[in-house]
Amino acid sequence: MSGDAPGFDPAAHFDAGWAGRYERNIRQFCPAYDALHRMLPGWFSGAPEGARFLSVGAGTGVELLALGASHPTAELHGVDLSADMLEACKRRLDEAGLSDRASLHLGTMQEFRADKPFDGATSVFVAHFIRDPDARLAYFKAIAASLKPGAPFVFADLFGDAADPGFGIVFENWLGFYATQGVAAEDVAQDRAHIQRDICFEPEERIKALLVEAGFERPVRFFQSCLFGGWTTRKSVFPIIENRNSS
C-alpha cells in the first residue's frame, strides 16, 4: 500500500497481521480479484526484452508475480510504505524464483527515485486511500515521471459518485456479498466503518481528468467488480506545458 490519506496510516494498518491475511481478505472484498490480475499482463504485451516494470503499492506482490511470469526477462521493482507487506512480497518472490530480478523499495512513490525510467507501471487498490486532491495528483505525477513516454500504466481502485442513488444500491449489495464470505458480523461492521472513513470514492470522470492532468493519456476502463474499477492508459508522449507567463 502506498497511500497517505490524512488520519489514515497505511503502514500501521497494513501491518504483519494484515500482510498474513491479505490474500484471503482481498478476495472476499473483490469477487473478481484474480480475474483482474489474469488480465493485467496483456496490457504490457508490447514491452521490450529486459523491460523494467514498477508496481506501486506492491503489497504482497501479486502484480509483480503476474508480470514476472509473463515477461521472463523483465526487471521487477516494487514500492510500498509498509515494511510488513514488502516482507510478504519478498517471500512470495523468493518462492516463485523471481528474487534475482526483483528490487523492493520502502517508502512512498513521491519519495522513490529510480536510476532510469520504467517501461510500465501498475497501481492496484492504492490511490483510493489518498483523500487529499493535491496528494492524489502528486501521487500520479510521480508515477508518470518514472515512466518512459508512451509506457503503459494500469491502475485499479474503488470508485463511484456517492451522490448518485445507484452508488448506495451497489455499495450495500457489495457489503452484503462480503458478509456471505464467512466474515464475522463484527468484522463486517468494522470494515464498513473503515471504508466509509478511509476510502476516497471519486466519480470516473474526475479520475480520468486527474490522470490527464498528471501526464497520462485519457484512461479507458476495462474492468469492474462491484465498486472496484480497473483502467489502462499510457504516459503522454506530449506532456502538458504549464503556462508560466505572468500578466
Wavefront OBJ file of the C-alpha trace (Angstrom):
o trace
v 0.000 0.000 0.000
v 1.275 3.467 -0.766
v -1.497 5.941 0.079
v -1.255 8.854 2.516
v -4.780 9.913 3.495
v -4.992 12.355 6.434
v -5.917 10.450 9.582
v -5.157 7.087 7.961
v -1.755 5.438 8.347
v -1.363 2.698 5.715
v 1.923 1.476 7.193
v 0.212 0.879 10.538
v -2.988 -0.513 9.002
v -1.197 -2.966 6.703
v 0.940 -4.482 9.445
v 2.220 -8.034 9.819
v -1.244 -9.246 10.792
v -2.827 -7.763 7.677
v 0.021 -8.974 5.471
v -0.626 -12.513 6.662
v -4.320 -12.489 5.787
v -4.411 -10.005 2.901
v -4.606 -12.643 0.172
v -7.785 -14.083 1.684
v -9.404 -10.780 2.664
v -8.955 -9.029 -0.665
v -10.665 -11.904 -2.470
v -13.584 -11.631 -0.053
v -13.771 -7.892 -0.784
v -13.243 -8.043 -4.551
v -15.030 -11.018 -6.164
v -13.016 -10.770 -9.406
v -9.593 -10.023 -7.908
v -7.932 -12.959 -9.645
v -9.591 -12.141 -12.973
v -8.171 -8.614 -12.778
v -4.651 -9.983 -12.385
v -5.099 -12.532 -15.164
v -5.969 -9.628 -17.480
v -3.151 -7.386 -16.300
v -0.155 -8.805 -18.265
v -1.915 -8.338 -21.599
v -1.686 -4.564 -21.276
v 2.120 -4.891 -21.182
v 2.433 -7.343 -24.082
v 4.326 -4.825 -26.224
v 7.108 -4.328 -23.681
v 10.665 -4.955 -24.932
v 13.001 -7.714 -23.793
v 14.508 -6.794 -20.437
v 11.678 -4.356 -19.706
v 11.607 -2.595 -16.349
v 8.251 -2.774 -14.556
v 7.162 -0.861 -11.458
v 4.444 -1.946 -9.031
v 3.372 0.981 -6.833
v 1.865 -0.201 -3.578
v 3.379 -3.607 -4.288
v 1.643 -5.205 -1.312
v 2.106 -8.973 -1.278
v 3.490 -8.939 -4.816
v 0.562 -10.155 -6.917
v 1.212 -7.696 -9.769
v 4.956 -8.410 -9.740
v 4.295 -12.154 -9.846
v 1.930 -11.752 -12.800
v 4.354 -9.568 -14.752
v 7.331 -11.722 -13.847
v 5.608 -14.857 -15.130
v 4.500 -13.233 -18.393
v 7.804 -11.421 -19.065
v 10.684 -13.826 -18.253
v 13.438 -11.246 -18.828
v 11.817 -8.262 -17.109
v 13.227 -6.375 -14.132
v 10.653 -6.126 -11.362
v 10.531 -3.163 -8.988
v 8.088 -2.658 -6.136
v 7.420 0.344 -3.902
v 5.399 0.168 -0.689
v 5.355 2.111 2.569
v 4.533 -0.968 4.668
v 7.629 -2.938 5.654
v 5.422 -5.888 6.637
v 3.749 -6.024 3.223
v 7.132 -5.793 1.500
v 8.392 -8.679 3.623
v 5.407 -10.753 2.487
v 6.130 -9.662 -1.090
v 9.768 -10.735 -0.783
v 8.752 -14.183 0.479
v 6.415 -14.700 -2.466
v 9.026 -13.566 -4.975
v 11.540 -15.952 -3.373
v 9.056 -18.837 -3.639
v 8.417 -18.028 -7.304
v 12.113 -17.847 -8.127
v 11.900 -14.181 -9.123
v 14.067 -12.565 -6.456
v 17.139 -12.402 -8.686
v 15.421 -9.861 -10.939
v 13.336 -8.053 -8.337
v 14.058 -4.966 -6.243
v 11.828 -3.683 -3.436
v 11.805 -0.146 -2.048
v 10.299 1.017 1.259
v 8.581 4.424 1.179
v 6.069 6.476 -0.771
v 6.001 6.819 -4.535
v 6.676 10.538 -4.150
v 9.931 9.735 -2.303
v 11.065 6.975 -4.652
v 13.866 7.739 -7.107
v 14.786 5.290 -9.876
v 18.072 5.336 -11.751
v 16.283 5.143 -15.127
v 12.678 5.227 -16.370
v 10.327 2.247 -16.472
v 8.612 0.511 -19.389
v 5.342 0.105 -17.488
v 3.727 0.504 -14.077
v 0.777 -0.679 -12.003
v -1.123 0.763 -9.061
v -3.768 -1.621 -7.726
v -6.036 -0.585 -4.842
v -3.733 2.188 -3.632
v -4.880 5.669 -4.685
v -8.348 5.292 -3.163
v -6.654 5.699 0.235
v -5.402 9.182 -0.725
v -8.196 11.579 0.170
v -6.389 14.897 -0.342
v -6.773 16.039 -4.006
v -3.298 17.587 -4.163
v -1.723 14.447 -2.730
v -3.580 12.265 -5.244
v -2.341 14.428 -8.107
v 1.216 14.323 -6.721
v 0.991 10.527 -6.484
v 0.007 10.090 -10.137
v 2.507 12.735 -11.284
v 5.269 10.806 -9.537
v 4.265 7.637 -11.385
v 4.150 9.479 -14.715
v 7.580 10.983 -14.055
v 9.016 7.492 -13.531
v 7.834 6.174 -16.918
v 9.134 6.394 -20.448
v 6.880 8.403 -22.809
v 4.196 6.083 -24.160
v 4.740 3.470 -21.432
v 1.565 1.686 -20.254
v 0.077 2.271 -16.815
v -2.651 0.056 -15.335
v -4.414 1.104 -12.159
v -7.392 -0.115 -10.179
v -9.302 1.467 -7.305
v -12.637 1.726 -5.625
v -14.628 4.438 -7.385
v -18.062 5.966 -7.771
v -20.202 9.041 -7.250
v -21.546 8.876 -3.707
v -24.201 11.467 -4.656
v -25.711 9.100 -7.219
v -28.571 6.964 -5.782
v -27.256 3.986 -7.697
v -23.987 4.165 -5.766
v -25.749 3.339 -2.493
v -27.511 0.358 -4.053
v -24.250 -1.145 -5.297
v -22.459 -0.281 -2.036
v -24.999 -2.128 0.112
v -25.114 -5.156 -2.174
v -21.310 -5.262 -2.263
v -21.073 -5.337 1.533
v -23.962 -7.805 1.600
v -21.938 -10.132 -0.626
v -18.886 -9.601 1.584
v -20.895 -10.643 4.640
v -21.660 -14.013 2.986
v -17.960 -14.897 2.644
v -17.567 -16.300 6.154
v -16.765 -12.906 7.689
v -17.868 -12.321 11.293
v -20.585 -9.699 11.782
v -18.319 -7.510 13.940
v -15.639 -7.597 11.248
v -18.163 -6.569 8.597
v -19.167 -3.606 10.778
v -15.530 -2.602 11.340
v -14.742 -2.878 7.640
v -17.800 -0.811 6.723
v -16.591 1.924 9.076
v -13.068 1.682 7.612
v -14.373 2.046 4.050
v -16.611 4.983 4.899
v -13.848 6.713 6.858
v -10.708 5.989 4.858
v -11.668 5.413 1.205
v -11.878 8.267 -1.300
v -14.647 7.433 -3.776
v -14.305 9.570 -6.899
v -16.551 9.673 -9.987
v -14.929 8.101 -13.018
v -14.786 11.353 -14.989
v -12.889 13.036 -12.163
v -10.409 10.145 -12.069
v -9.848 10.395 -15.813
v -9.334 14.160 -15.643
v -6.844 13.724 -12.789
v -4.791 11.217 -14.785
v -4.682 13.518 -17.799
v -3.544 16.381 -15.560
v -0.849 14.112 -14.110
v 0.619 13.463 -17.559
v -1.243 10.424 -18.921
v -3.496 9.851 -21.905
v -7.208 9.628 -21.131
v -7.717 6.263 -19.359
v -10.032 3.501 -20.606
v -11.882 1.294 -18.118
v -11.516 -2.421 -18.847
v -12.656 -3.935 -15.541
v -15.347 -3.565 -12.910
v -16.315 -5.733 -9.948
v -18.881 -4.085 -7.665
v -17.258 -0.695 -6.916
v -13.753 -1.758 -7.967
v -12.669 -0.417 -11.341
v -9.603 -1.018 -13.485
v -8.260 1.356 -16.145
v -5.442 1.340 -18.674
v -3.605 4.356 -20.041
v -0.149 5.425 -21.214
v 2.214 8.180 -20.253
v 1.561 11.009 -22.658
v 4.167 11.458 -25.358
v 3.344 15.166 -25.366
v 3.486 16.380 -21.747
v 1.307 19.259 -20.623
v 3.261 22.511 -20.645
v 2.242 24.806 -17.817
v 1.618 28.404 -18.761
v 4.101 30.397 -16.692
v 3.522 33.751 -18.406
v 2.884 36.486 -15.911
v 0.415 39.273 -16.623
l 1 2 3 4 5 6 7 8 9 10 11 12 13 14 15 16 17 18 19 20 21 22 23 24 25 26 27 28 29 30 31 32 33 34 35 36 37 38 39 40 41 42 43 44 45 46 47 48 49 50 51 52 53 54 55 56 57 58 59 60 61 62 63 64 65 66 67 68 69 70 71 72 73 74 75 76 77 78 79 80 81 82 83 84 85 86 87 88 89 90 91 92 93 94 95 96 97 98 99 100 101 102 103 104 105 106 107 108 109 110 111 112 113 114 115 116 117 118 119 120 121 122 123 124 125 126 127 128 129 130 131 132 133 134 135 136 137 138 139 140 141 142 143 144 145 146 147 148 149 150 151 152 153 154 155 156 157 158 159 160 161 162 163 164 165 166 167 168 169 170 171 172 173 174 175 176 177 178 179 180 181 182 183 184 185 186 187 188 189 190 191 192 193 194 195 196 197 198 199 200 201 202 203 204 205 206 207 208 209 210 211 212 213 214 215 216 217 218 219 220 221 222 223 224 225 226 227 228 229 230 231 232 233 234 235 236 237 238 239 240 241 242 243 244 245 246 247
